[in-house]
């Protein structure tokens, strides 16, 4: 547990770096960063992100997008959230999954995430990656986000591993290939 807390403590220092906030030093790539952690540390990470959002007097401003919360809001807006359980019972889990994936495309979720104008010091935290699985794959979301958030850093809190090319969700599933991101620490 102390290992995760030591890593989380380093995040504030990274977020305070003016070069990080300005997306400098990334070879003209979009500033997408991945913070990997053991899924067993999920509650510690959630508590940390909540504290980050509530801090004042920092050079950064946290904008959190919890993918699962956005997913639920989308389903509620489309008036399918309440009927999902019945649909699963009637037609099966695989059918429900396919139908929800058709609704919750990365582009549709992005409509809930976008905001303007981006302010200097904004950092977009992408959370809820583990909670939204299997409805959405994180590499697909990152691909879609690039054009909307190219001027601010994006940090995906990822319950798994990233080796610079492959995302491994929960240490069990290959979530996809994504080579445009950088490890945060």
Secondary structure, DSSP 8 states (H G I E B T S, - for coil): -HHHHHHHHHHHHHHH-HHHHTT-SSTT---EEEEEE-GGGHHHHHHHHHHHHH--S-S-EEEEEEHHHHHHHHHHHTT-TTTHHHHHHHH-HHHHHHHHHHHS-HHHHHHHH--S---TTEEEEEE-HHHHTTT--HHHHHHHHTTTSTTSEEEEEEEEEE-SSEEEETTTEEEEE--S-EE--
